[in-house]
Structures are given as structure tokens and as C-alpha cells.
Amino acid sequence: MFPFLNFFSQDLAIDLGTANTLIFERTEGAIILNEPSVVAVYVPNRYDQQRNLHPADAIVAVGNEAKQMLGRTPAHIEAIRPLRDGVIADFTYTEIMLKHFIRSVQSRRFYTRPRIIVSVPCESTQVEQRAIRETCLAAGAKAVYLLEEPMAVAIGMNLPVAEPVGTMVVDIGGGTTEIGIISLGGLVVKSTLRFAGDTFDQRIADYISRKFNLQIGVPTAEKIKKQIGTAWKNSPKLLQEIRGRDLQGNMQKYVLDSTQIYDALEDSLNEIIDGVRTTLERSPPELTVDILERGIILAGGGALLRDIDKRFSEALKIPTIIAEDPLTCVARGCGRALEQTELLQKVVAN
């Protein structure tokens, strides 16, 4: 009714991830928010007179501030992740979190409700997609479009997604690994594995518990992964000292080396490589030839694991390339799709 209002609208592209939420703003042409998908909430006990608080009033912190509370909260505060395995696990707190993020990036100029494009797992169900749409609309969106994550990665890398050429993308996120083979604006073959970066962290924590009888939290395991983790057995060895509590409650310290982290992650990496191999086996022969020539694109936080491209190349005998800035590739791809109306119509999920 008032087309000129679109000039003032801050259309947003959102990578709504299990671990982190990123927002790309159309007019800025850049990532303007990158925060953990974590909400800290007040949990009253049965004697508390305020136990009937509305969920919005129970929020203690969101994003970076809430993540710092993981594993450190008193009994009356709980830090939770409202998304699990790439989909909404808690509708109420996901809506509150999204509202907080959207309001924090809205400028002070004349406000209109934004169009929002959101990345989704490529095998998400209609129920899961409906939950994301309804959450974004409740958070203030004027219209909501859904874009499958492998497609978003390919668009973010300016690959020819609308052409009759095969492109393979592996997006290793926090909760899921998304595998897709793209041609002519669609996903010809796709697969979602319900393990990824969070699984890596848990396997490191479990390995240290078995090997050293030492208990560490998942945030500590994540730091170990980033500092000395490796996906390739021939990587240079790195060392790191860790501290934790043993099973008798005594504080201990040990020195880890990166070959031990490789051992902890080997099974998880083999599961992802097997998933990629299975997806390739389902691909039409012509697209398989394209992939053998063009290689596999790795994106997501898992692509930052040291020498993961060498591990994939060695195991699959296919050139493997890490996307430029793999953490933001999905959000940038969603943003570019939002800018190109013709492309958006071809690639959005039904």
C-alpha cells in the first residue's frame, strides 16, 4: 500500500544455528550480529512467590552474556540452547531470543517490519519449517523465506547455482552437518546428519574422561578443539595443558597433544565422510563428474578444524576447498538471495 516504506525496511538474512545466530543486513551489506544461540532464564523454586513469571520476564541474558553463564549458573538460573540439531526445540525462548536480536540490530530511523530470510536444514520437516516461519513472524517479520543451508553456502560463495553444473557443499555446523549437491537452482541430492561441531566437543570431553579420569565441561572441550584439534593424522603436533576435577574430586592437570584429539574425533569425522560418500553414490553420473572436477566445498564452524580439507581429500580422493570465511557463508548467502528477487524465487524452500 505504501511502497516507499520499503526504502526504510531493514530486510534481514538470518543464519539461525544451534550454536550461533548470525544476521546479515541488506542495506549495510554486512554481518551486523554474530552471537551464541543461548538464553539464560530465571528458574524459580516452588517456594518462590514469583514462580508464575511470564517467560519474557524470566529472561536474565541472551547471546554472548548468556553463553558465559553455561556451566556457571546458580540453581535459580539456567542457561539453555533453544535450538537443537538445527531446529527449534523451545518455541517460546527461540521467539524471545529472535526478538532480542532483531531489535538490537534495528536502526533508530523510521521503522517498518522487515522481510526475513532464514537458513534451514535441508531435510527439515514441514512442521519444523512452519515453526521457524511462525517464530519469525511473531518476532516482527513482515514476510519470511526459508533457504536450505547448502544452497545458502553456494550462493554465499558466488557459485553458479542456477546453471546446469554440479556443486557439492558440506556445511558442518553446531548441531547438524548439511550435505547437498546443487544444480539448476535446486538440491538434486541432499542429506542431514544429526551430529557436527557439538558432537566433536562432547567426544573430546568423553575421551578425556576415559583417558585421564578427568571431568571437563563442554565449553572447555570446545576451546581444546579450537586450539590443538586436528582432523588429519599427519598434522604437526601441538600441546596444551588442561586442568579439571578427577573422579575423586581432586584437581589435576595434564598435557594433551593434538594426536589425542585426532583420536577423539576420528569416529565422528568418519561418520561425516561416510555421509558424504553415500550422498555422492546417490548423485546422477553427470553431476558426479562435475564434482570430481570442481571439488567439494566445506563450510560452517566445523570447516575451521585444522587440516579437515586434507582429511576429506585423502579419504574421498576428491579436491576439497574450505569456503571463504566459513562461519558467515550461510548468512552472506541468504543476504545475497534476498537482494536478487529472481534468484530468491528459484531457490527458496517450499
N, C-alpha and C positions, 0 to 999 in steps of 0.2 A: 504493500500500500504506500510505503514511503521508501522508494529505492535509494534515495540519497542517504538514508541511515546506514546502508551497508558500508559507506565510507568510514563510519565511526566504529564499525563492528570489529572486534579483535578475534578473528577466526583462529582457532587453536587446533593443533595436532598433538595428540596425547599418546605417549607410549606408556600404557597402564600395566606396569610389570609387577611380578611377585616381589622383587627386591627393590626396585626403584621406579618412580614415576617421573617422566620427562615431558615437558611441554615446549612445543615449538610454536612461535607466534608468527602469523603470516606477514603482517606489515613490518615487523622487525627482521624477518628472515633469519631467525636465530633461535637457539635453545635458550629459553628465559627461565626455566626452572628444572632442577635435577635434584630430587630429594628422595630419601627412602620411603617405601610404601609401608609406613609403620604409624600406628596410633597408640598413644598411651591414654588409658582410661581409668577413672576412679571406680574402684570396686568396693562398695560399702559392705560392711558385715551386717549380720541380722539384728544387731543391737543399734545400728546407726539410724538416727531419725531421718537421714536424707537418702535412705536406700531406694526410694522411688524416683530418683532423679531421671529426667529425660536424657537419652543418650547424648544429645548435643551438649547438655550441661555437664555431662560426666567427663568430657574431653579434658585431659591435662596437657597434652602436647601432640604435635603432628610433625612428621617428616624427620629432619635431622635431629631435632631436640628429642623426639620420641625414641629414635634408634639408639641414642646414647644411654637410654634407660634400660635397654634389653639386658636381662640378667642382673640388673642392679636395683630393681624396684622393691619397695616395702610391700607388705601384704595387701595394703589397700589400693595399690596402683598396679595395673597390668599393662605391659607393652605388647601389643598384638599386631599381626600382619593380616589385614582384612582380605587379602588375595592369597589364594593357594593354587599352585600348579597352573599359574597364568589366568585363572578365572576367579570370579568373586565368590568368596567363602562367607563373607558377612556383608550383606547388602547395606545395612544401616551405617556401619562405620566406613564402608567404601564411599558412600554418598557424602558423609561428613568430611572425609579426607579430600575428596574431589572438590567439594565446595570451598574448602580452605585453600587448596592450591589455586583454583580458578580465581578466587577473589584476590589472592595475593599477587597475581600477575596482571589483573585488570588495571588499566591506567586510570588516572583521575579525570580523564576527559569524558565527554558525553558518552554514556553507557548504553549499549544495546546488547541483547543476548547473542552470544557468538555461535557460529557454526562450529561443530567439533568433529574431528575425525579421530578414531581410536583404533589402535592396533589390537588384534585378537589372535589367539592361537588358531592355526589353520584347520584343526579338527574340532574346534569348539562347537557345541551343540546349539540348536535354535534356542533352547532355554537359557543357556549361558550368554548367548548374544543378546537376547531380549533383556537379560538382567543388566548388561552393560549399557544398552540403549536407555533403559528406564533410569538407571543411576545417573547418567549424564544429563538427561532431560530434567531430572529432579535437582541436579546441581546447577541448572541455569542455562542449558544449551537450547538454542533455537531449533537446530537440526543436528542429527547425529549420523555419521557414516562410519562403517566398520571396514577395516583393511587388514587382510591377513598378513602376518608378520614377515614371512619370506618375501612376499610381494613388496612390502614396505622397504625391506633391506635393498632389494634390487633397484627400486626407484630412488632410494637414497644414494645409491652408487652411480646413478645415471646410466644404468644398463638398458639395453633396448627391449624392454618388457613387452611392447606391443608388436614386435616383429616375430616372424616365424623362425626363431633361433632359440635353442635350448639353453637355459641358465639354471644352475643348481645353487641353492642357498641353504646354509646350515646356520641357524640362529640359536646359539647356546645362551639362554637367558638364566634367570634365577630359578624359576620353577619348572620350566619346560625347555626342551630342545625342539625347535621347529625346522623341519626339513621340507623343502619344496623344489620342484622342477617347473620352471616357468616358460611359457611360450604363448604368443598371441594374446597377451593381456590376461592370462589365467594360469591357475596352478594345474598342470596336467597330472602330476602325481604329488601327493603330499602326505606328511606323517607328523604326528606329535608324540614325543617321548616325554613321559612324566617324571623325568629326572634331568638335572642340569647343574648349575652352579651351587645351589643349596645342597644338592646331593654330594658334591665334591667336599663341601665344608663338613658335612656330617660324617663322611667316610674318613676324613683326616682326624676328626675328634675320636671316632671309634678306633682307628688304628693306634693312636697314641694311648688310648685307654688299654688296649690289648698288649701293646708292645712294652709300655713303661708303667702300667697300672696307674696312670696319671689322668686325672679328670680336668679337662679344659672345656670352656664354653665354645659354642659355635662362632661367636664373633672373633675369638682368639684363633680358631681354626681358619677362618677367612683371612686373617692377617698373615698366617703362616703360608697359606696358598698363594697370596699375592707376592710375598717376599722371597720365598725359595721354591715354590711349587713348580713342577715341570711335567710336561706330557710326553717327553721324549727321553728314552733311556741314555742317549749319548750327550745330553746337555751337560755343560760344565757344572761341577758340584758346588753348591752353596751351603753355608752353615748358618744356623740360627739357634740361639739359646731360648728355651721355653721354661716357664715356671707354672706350677699347678699344685693341686692337692692330690695326694695318693689315696688309696682305698682305706688307709688307716687314719686319714685326716691330717697327715703331716705335709708340710710344704716341701716340695722337691724342685730341683731344676735339672734339665738335661740339655744336651746339644743335639739338635736334629740336623740331618743333611738332606739335600734335595732328592737323593735316590730313595730315601724312605718315603717321601711324599709321592714320588712316582709310583712306588709300590702300593700306597694307599689309594691312588686314583686309577690304577691300571684297569680294574674291572669296570669302573664307570665309563672310562674312555672307550674300552672295548665294546660296551653296550651301545654307545653313540655311534661308533664306527660300523657296528653290525646293522644299526638302524639305517645309516646312510647307504650301506651296501644293499640292503633289502629294498630301499626306495629306488635305487638305480636299477635293480633287477625288474622292477615294475614299469620302468620307463620304455617308451617306444624306441626302437633301434636308432632312428634318425636323431632323436634328441640325445641319446647316449653318446653318439659320435660327437655331437656339438660339445657336450660336457667334457669328453676326453680331450678335446682341442682347447676349450676355453677355461677349464678348471672348475673347482668348487670354491665358492665364496663363504668364508666364515665370518660371523658377526656375533654381537652380544657380548656380555661380560666374560663369558667362557672363552672367547677368542683371544683374550688377553693372557691366558695361561701360557707360560713360556714354552716356545717351540711346539705349540699344538699343530701348527701348519705342517711342520716336518713329520709329526706323528701321522697325520692324515695322509700326506703324500706317500709316505713309506708303506702304510697299511693298505691303501686303496690303489696305489700306482696311478694316481691322478694328480696333476698340479693343484695345489691348494693355496688360496690367496686370502689374507686377512683384510677385511674391509677397512677403509679409511675411517678412523675414529669409530670403532665397532660398537661402543656403548651408546652412541647417539644416532646410529644409522637408521634405526626404525623410526624415531621421531622425525628425523630430517626427511625420510621418505614419505611419511604421512603428510608433512607440511608441503612438499612439492606436489603431491597428488591433489591437495586442497587448492593449490594455485592454478592447476590445469584442469579445467572443468571437463574437457573431452576425455582426458586420461582417467579422471575420477570416475566417470560413468562406466568405463570399461573394467576397472579393477576392484571396485568396492564389493565387499561380500554381500550376498543376498540375504 
